[in-house]
Amino acid sequence: MRNNPVNLTHRFSTLFNPLFSNNRGIGLGMAAVLGAAALLSGCASVKQTTAASTASPQEYLLTVTRPNQLQVIDMQTDTLVRRCDIPGTFGGQIALSPDNRIAYILSNGMENVYGLNIQTCDLVFSAFQSSEDIKVKTFVSISVSSDGKELYTVQNPVKLLKDEFQVMPPVLAVFNTADGINAKPVRSFPVDRRITTIAAAANGEVFLGGGDLKAINPKTGKIRMVNALQSENRPRWLTPDAFAMFNLGEQANEYILPYVTAEFSDDSMNFETAAWWWGMNRVDLATGKSERMEFAPFEFIIFNIVADPNDKNTVYGAFNTLSKHDVKNKKVLGVKNLDHTYYNINISGDGKRLYIGGTSSDISIHDPDTLDKIGSIQLSGDMSTADLRVAKLTN
């Protein structure tokens, strides 16, 4: 290995520091502004796609940019077709309805959820999670049930007292999407701290990415361990450090939770001679089945991982580099330096184009075979840590 790993937990924590103030973390507006004006939403049609092809499904790339707009990009032409105004200050995490027509977006400093129709920009859902004396933050954790009837968030509440902030236990909050504007939780269940990415599977469970990977039944609140990470005790292995910042596996219908660990040569646990690894937990969201593996040497940082939808053995990662990996054989198939740091990555449904975004205002398009850059999409504002989702629409 060329370098010792950075402390990913520290890097993640700095993105959201301070959590409950009016200051900005790295690329994240954390101010919370509630009021009637928050329900105003707009839509700007940027360019009407004139492509002759009517093949279904039509794919759209979705992301959020500052000051707070949902960007809708036609992936057939790689052109921006629509910008939708999102109420509140910048947020950025997106969960899609099963028909991909509604984008549920964390906004207003990760306190509120807004559901926007990606074709019309109409506001069809809203949930205000904070109240006058309780501030609620939802860090990344938003998902929609496979039937589209329920929306899930992990709420991290703090009670605002006269002389102190009283941290309260986190909960999984369940909303009915049919409740529309100003929806309230219909159920809530206690969950672990430090949960960020979550994903709803067809078996009804919600997978919770935190110190360990767990799953909760959102009807009963029953929680089961899926794969132990920080609670694991594996001889001659470093306790895995999960990096639950993005979950963009919709093209392969899976949830991926990356982690970093090290394999020691003997019981002395010498960090200088250890073999450092990238690992990941994978959950097939159609079946709920999971697997865990170390798949690549930890030689560079990966902020997000997506699989080729036609070959799940091939995965791609991005940060300062774009990398391609053979999971089964634990081989790095290619690495390319990127123009600048990018936080997330996604892929077209046919597996022929990689889209790398986040951080700045440009989305870089790459050939998955060579990893060469083949195009770019310039947006009206920076994406920071916003998601990069793919929506597939059928007529």
C-alpha positions as CSV (number, residue, x, y, z in Angstrom):
1,M,0.0,0.0,0.0
2,R,1.2,3.5,-0.8
3,N,-0.6,5.3,1.9
4,N,-2.2,4.7,5.3
5,P,-6.0,5.3,5.2
6,V,-7.5,8.6,6.2
7,N,-10.0,8.6,9.0
8,L,-13.3,8.4,7.1
9,T,-15.4,8.8,10.2
10,H,-13.7,12.1,10.8
11,R,-14.1,13.2,7.2
12,F,-17.8,12.3,7.3
13,S,-18.4,14.2,10.6
14,T,-16.8,17.4,9.3
15,L,-19.4,17.4,6.5
16,F,-22.1,18.0,9.1
17,N,-20.4,20.2,11.7
18,P,-22.0,21.9,13.5
19,L,-25.2,19.9,13.3
20,F,-27.7,22.2,14.9
21,S,-26.5,25.7,14.2
22,N,-27.1,28.2,11.5
23,N,-23.6,27.7,10.2
24,R,-22.7,25.8,7.0
25,G,-20.8,22.6,7.0
26,I,-18.8,21.6,3.9
27,G,-21.2,22.2,1.1
28,L,-24.4,21.8,3.2
29,G,-26.8,24.6,4.2
30,M,-27.9,23.7,7.7
31,A,-30.1,26.7,8.5
32,A,-33.8,25.8,9.1
33,V,-36.5,28.2,8.1
34,L,-40.1,27.0,8.7
35,G,-43.2,28.9,7.6
36,A,-46.0,29.1,5.1
37,A,-43.6,30.3,2.4
38,A,-41.9,26.9,2.6
39,L,-44.7,25.4,0.6
40,L,-44.1,27.5,-2.5
41,S,-42.5,25.6,-5.3
42,G,-41.7,26.4,-8.9
43,C,-40.6,24.8,-12.1
44,A,-38.5,26.1,-15.0
45,S,-38.4,24.3,-18.3
46,V,-34.9,24.7,-19.6
47,K,-34.9,22.8,-22.8
48,Q,-37.5,20.6,-24.5
49,T,-35.9,17.3,-25.7
50,T,-36.7,16.8,-29.4
51,A,-35.1,13.3,-29.8
52,A,-37.2,11.2,-32.2
53,S,-36.8,8.0,-30.2
54,T,-39.8,7.0,-28.1
55,A,-38.3,3.9,-26.7
56,S,-39.2,3.1,-23.1
57,P,-38.2,3.6,-20.4
58,Q,-36.9,7.1,-20.6
59,E,-34.0,7.7,-18.2
60,Y,-33.5,11.0,-16.3
61,L,-30.6,11.9,-14.1
62,L,-31.7,13.8,-11.0
63,T,-29.6,15.9,-8.6
64,V,-30.0,19.0,-6.4
65,T,-28.0,22.2,-6.7
66,R,-27.6,25.4,-4.8
67,P,-29.5,27.5,-3.9
68,N,-32.1,24.7,-3.8
69,Q,-33.2,23.3,-7.2
70,L,-34.0,19.8,-8.5
71,Q,-32.2,19.4,-11.8
72,V,-33.8,17.0,-14.3
73,I,-31.5,15.8,-17.1
74,D,-32.5,13.7,-20.1
75,M,-29.9,10.9,-20.2
76,Q,-30.7,10.2,-23.9
77,T,-29.3,13.6,-24.9
78,D,-27.5,14.5,-21.7
79,T,-29.3,17.9,-21.7
80,L,-31.1,19.7,-18.9
81,V,-34.8,19.7,-19.4
82,R,-36.2,21.0,-16.2
83,R,-35.3,22.8,-13.0
84,C,-37.7,22.6,-10.0
85,D,-37.5,25.0,-7.1
86,I,-37.4,23.2,-3.7
87,P,-38.8,25.0,-0.6
88,G,-36.3,25.8,2.1
89,T,-32.6,25.9,2.2
90,F,-30.3,23.5,0.5
91,G,-30.6,19.7,1.3
92,G,-29.9,17.3,-1.4
93,Q,-30.8,13.6,-0.6
94,I,-33.4,12.1,-3.0
95,A,-35.6,9.0,-2.7
96,L,-37.8,8.0,-5.6
97,S,-41.3,6.6,-5.8
98,P,-41.6,3.2,-7.4
99,D,-42.9,4.7,-10.6
100,N,-40.0,7.2,-10.5
101,R,-42.3,10.1,-11.0
102,I,-42.0,11.6,-7.5
103,A,-38.7,12.7,-6.1
104,Y,-38.8,12.9,-2.3
105,I,-36.1,15.4,-1.2
106,L,-34.5,16.2,2.1
107,S,-34.5,20.0,2.3
108,N,-34.3,23.0,4.6
109,G,-31.2,21.9,6.4
110,M,-32.2,18.3,6.4
111,E,-35.3,18.9,8.4
112,N,-38.2,18.8,5.9
113,V,-39.2,16.4,3.2
114,Y,-40.7,17.6,-0.1
115,G,-42.2,15.4,-2.8
116,L,-42.0,16.9,-6.3
117,N,-43.3,15.5,-9.6
118,I,-40.2,15.4,-11.8
119,Q,-42.3,16.0,-14.9
120,T,-44.3,19.0,-13.7
121,C,-42.4,20.3,-10.6
122,D,-45.7,20.2,-8.7
123,L,-45.4,19.8,-5.0
124,V,-47.3,16.7,-4.0
125,F,-45.9,15.9,-0.5
126,S,-44.4,17.7,2.4
127,A,-43.4,16.8,6.0
128,F,-42.1,19.3,8.6
129,Q,-40.2,17.2,11.1
130,S,-39.2,19.9,13.6
131,S,-41.6,21.7,16.0
132,E,-41.3,24.8,18.0
133,D,-39.3,23.2,20.8
134,I,-37.8,20.1,19.1
135,K,-35.3,20.4,16.3
136,V,-35.1,17.3,14.1
137,K,-32.4,16.5,11.6
138,T,-32.4,13.6,9.1
139,F,-28.9,12.9,7.9
140,V,-29.1,11.3,4.5
141,S,-31.6,8.6,5.7
142,I,-34.7,8.7,3.5
143,S,-36.4,5.9,1.6
144,V,-39.7,4.9,0.1
145,S,-41.4,1.5,0.4
146,S,-41.4,-0.7,-2.7
147,D,-45.2,-0.2,-3.1
148,G,-44.8,3.6,-2.8
149,K,-47.3,3.9,0.1
150,E,-44.8,4.7,2.9
151,L,-41.9,7.1,3.3
152,Y,-39.2,6.5,5.9
153,T,-36.8,8.8,7.6
154,V,-34.5,8.5,10.6
155,Q,-35.2,11.4,12.9
156,N,-32.5,12.8,15.2
157,P,-34.3,15.1,17.6
158,V,-32.9,17.6,20.0
159,K,-35.2,19.4,22.5
160,L,-34.5,23.1,22.8
161,L,-34.6,24.1,26.4
162,K,-33.9,27.6,27.8
163,D,-30.4,26.8,28.9
164,E,-29.5,23.6,27.0
165,F,-30.0,21.3,24.1
166,Q,-31.3,18.0,25.2
167,V,-30.4,15.2,22.8
168,M,-33.3,12.7,22.4
169,P,-33.2,9.1,21.1
170,P,-33.4,8.7,17.3
171,V,-36.4,7.0,15.7
172,L,-37.4,5.6,12.4
173,A,-40.4,7.7,11.3
174,V,-43.1,6.3,9.0
175,F,-45.2,8.6,6.8
176,N,-48.1,7.7,4.5
177,T,-47.3,9.2,1.1
178,A,-51.0,9.6,0.4
179,D,-51.3,12.1,3.2
180,G,-49.8,14.7,0.9
181,I,-49.0,18.2,2.1
182,N,-48.0,18.6,5.8
183,A,-47.9,14.8,6.5
184,K,-47.3,13.6,10.0
185,P,-45.6,10.3,11.1
186,V,-48.1,7.5,11.5
187,R,-45.6,5.3,13.4
188,S,-42.2,5.6,14.9
189,F,-39.7,3.1,16.4
190,P,-36.4,3.5,18.3
191,V,-33.2,2.9,16.3
192,D,-29.5,3.1,16.8
193,R,-27.6,6.3,16.7
194,R,-25.3,7.2,13.7
195,I,-27.7,5.8,11.0
196,T,-27.4,7.5,7.7
197,T,-28.2,5.7,4.5
198,I,-31.3,3.5,4.5
199,A,-33.1,1.4,1.9
200,A,-36.5,-0.2,1.7
201,A,-36.6,-3.8,0.3
202,A,-39.5,-5.6,-1.4
203,N,-39.7,-8.0,1.6
204,G,-41.0,-5.0,3.7
205,E,-37.8,-4.4,5.7
206,V,-35.9,-1.1,5.8
207,F,-32.1,-1.6,5.9
208,L,-30.3,0.7,8.2
209,G,-26.7,1.7,7.5
210,G,-24.8,2.7,10.6
211,G,-22.1,1.2,12.8
212,D,-23.5,-2.1,11.8
213,L,-25.9,-3.0,9.0
214,K,-29.3,-3.8,10.4
215,A,-32.8,-4.2,9.2
216,I,-36.1,-3.1,10.8
217,N,-39.7,-4.1,10.2
218,P,-41.5,-0.8,9.8
219,K,-44.8,-2.3,10.9
220,T,-43.6,-3.7,14.2
221,G,-40.2,-2.0,14.9
222,K,-38.5,-5.4,15.2
223,I,-34.8,-5.1,14.4
224,R,-32.3,-7.8,13.2
225,M,-28.6,-7.8,12.7
226,V,-27.7,-8.2,9.0
227,N,-23.9,-7.8,9.0
228,A,-21.9,-6.8,12.1
229,L,-19.2,-4.2,11.5
230,Q,-18.3,-2.1,14.5
231,S,-19.6,-4.8,16.8
232,E,-17.7,-7.5,15.1
233,N,-14.7,-9.4,16.6
234,R,-12.8,-11.0,13.8
235,P,-9.3,-12.3,14.8
236,R,-6.5,-10.4,13.1
237,W,-8.8,-7.9,11.4
238,L,-9.3,-4.2,12.2
239,T,-12.9,-3.3,13.2
240,P,-14.5,-2.1,9.9
241,D,-15.2,1.6,9.5
242,A,-18.4,1.9,7.5
243,F,-18.8,4.9,5.2
244,A,-22.6,5.4,4.8
245,M,-22.8,8.6,2.9
246,F,-24.5,7.7,-0.4
247,N,-26.8,4.9,-1.6
248,L,-27.3,5.1,-5.3
249,G,-27.9,1.5,-6.3
250,E,-31.3,1.9,-8.1
251,Q,-30.0,0.7,-11.5
252,A,-29.0,-2.7,-10.0
253,N,-31.8,-2.6,-7.4
254,E,-29.4,-3.0,-4.5
255,Y,-28.1,-1.3,-1.4
256,I,-24.3,-0.9,-0.9
257,L,-22.7,0.0,2.4
258,P,-18.9,0.4,1.9
259,Y,-16.3,0.0,4.6
260,V,-12.6,0.1,5.3
261,T,-10.7,-2.6,7.2
262,A,-7.2,-4.1,7.6
263,E,-5.9,-7.6,7.8
264,F,-3.0,-8.1,10.1
265,S,-0.2,-10.6,9.5
266,D,0.0,-11.7,13.1
267,D,-1.3,-11.0,16.6
268,S,1.0,-8.0,17.0
269,M,-1.5,-6.1,14.9
270,N,1.2,-3.9,13.3
271,F,-0.5,-1.2,11.2
272,E,2.6,-0.7,9.1
273,T,2.5,-4.3,7.7
274,A,-1.2,-4.7,7.6
275,A,-3.1,-5.3,4.3
276,W,-5.7,-2.5,4.0
277,W,-9.0,-3.3,2.2
278,W,-12.1,-1.7,0.8
279,G,-15.1,-3.9,1.7
280,M,-18.8,-3.6,1.1
281,N,-22.1,-5.0,2.3
282,R,-24.6,-5.6,-0.5
283,V,-28.3,-6.1,-0.2
284,D,-30.5,-7.4,-3.1
285,L,-33.6,-5.2,-2.6
286,A,-35.7,-7.6,-4.5
287,T,-35.1,-10.5,-2.2
288,G,-33.6,-8.9,1.0
289,K,-30.6,-11.2,0.7
290,S,-27.2,-9.7,1.8
291,E,-23.6,-10.5,1.3
292,R,-20.4,-9.0,2.6
293,M,-16.9,-9.0,1.1
294,E,-13.5,-7.3,0.9
295,F,-13.1,-6.5,-2.8
296,A,-10.2,-4.1,-3.4
297,P,-6.9,-2.8,-1.9
298,F,-7.4,0.4,0.0
299,E,-5.1,2.5,-2.2
300,F,-7.4,5.5,-2.9
301,I,-10.6,7.0,-1.5
302,I,-14.0,5.9,-2.8
303,F,-17.0,8.0,-1.8
304,N,-19.6,5.9,-3.6
305,I,-19.9,2.6,-5.4
306,V,-22.3,1.5,-8.1
307,A,-22.6,-1.8,-10.0
308,D,-22.9,-2.4,-13.7
309,P,-26.6,-3.3,-14.0
310,N,-25.7,-6.0,-16.5
311,D,-22.9,-7.5,-14.4
312,K,-23.0,-7.0,-10.7
313,N,-19.5,-8.4,-10.4
314,T,-18.2,-5.2,-11.9
315,V,-18.5,-2.1,-9.7
316,Y,-17.2,1.5,-10.1
317,G,-16.1,4.0,-7.4
318,A,-15.4,7.7,-7.5
319,F,-13.8,10.5,-5.5
320,N,-10.5,11.9,-6.8
321,T,-10.2,9.0,-9.1
322,L,-12.7,6.8,-11.1
323,S,-12.0,3.2,-10.5
324,K,-13.3,-0.1,-11.9
325,H,-13.3,-3.3,-9.9
326,D,-13.7,-7.1,-10.4
327,V,-15.4,-8.0,-7.1
328,K,-15.1,-11.8,-7.3
329,N,-11.4,-11.8,-8.1
330,K,-10.6,-8.7,-6.0
331,K,-8.9,-7.0,-8.9
332,V,-8.7,-3.3,-9.8
333,L,-9.5,-3.3,-13.5
334,G,-8.7,0.4,-14.1
335,V,-8.1,3.8,-12.4
336,K,-8.4,7.3,-13.9
337,N,-7.7,10.6,-12.3
338,L,-10.6,13.0,-12.4
339,D,-10.6,16.7,-13.1
340,H,-11.5,17.4,-9.5
341,T,-13.1,15.7,-6.5
342,Y,-16.5,14.2,-7.1
343,Y,-18.6,12.7,-4.3
344,N,-21.0,10.4,-6.2
345,I,-21.5,8.2,-9.2
346,N,-24.3,6.5,-11.2
347,I,-24.7,4.6,-14.4
348,S,-27.0,4.4,-17.3
349,G,-29.5,1.5,-17.5
350,D,-27.6,-0.1,-20.4
351,G,-24.3,0.2,-18.6
352,K,-22.7,2.2,-21.3
353,R,-22.2,5.6,-19.6
354,L,-21.0,6.5,-16.1
355,Y,-22.1,9.8,-14.6
356,I,-20.0,11.3,-11.9
357,G,-21.3,14.3,-9.9
358,G,-21.5,16.1,-6.6
359,T,-19.1,18.6,-5.1
360,S,-19.1,21.2,-7.9
361,S,-21.5,22.3,-10.7
362,D,-20.5,19.8,-13.4
363,I,-21.4,16.2,-14.1
364,S,-18.6,14.2,-15.8
365,I,-19.6,11.5,-18.2
366,H,-17.3,8.5,-18.8
367,D,-16.9,5.4,-20.9
368,P,-17.1,2.4,-18.5
369,D,-14.8,0.3,-20.6
370,T,-11.9,2.7,-20.8
371,L,-13.0,5.1,-18.0
372,D,-12.1,8.0,-20.4
373,K,-14.2,11.1,-20.1
374,I,-16.6,11.4,-23.0
375,G,-18.8,14.4,-22.0
376,S,-19.9,16.9,-19.4
377,I,-23.0,18.5,-18.1
378,Q,-22.8,22.0,-16.7
379,L,-25.4,22.9,-14.1
380,S,-26.6,26.3,-12.6
381,G,-25.2,25.7,-9.1
382,D,-22.9,23.4,-7.2
383,M,-24.2,20.0,-6.0
384,S,-22.2,19.7,-2.9
385,T,-23.2,16.3,-1.3
386,A,-26.5,16.0,-3.1
387,D,-27.5,12.6,-4.5
388,L,-27.2,11.7,-8.2
389,R,-30.3,9.5,-9.0
390,V,-31.6,7.8,-12.1
391,A,-35.3,7.9,-12.7
392,K,-36.8,5.6,-15.4
393,L,-40.2,6.7,-16.8
394,T,-42.5,4.5,-18.9
395,N,-45.4,5.9,-20.9
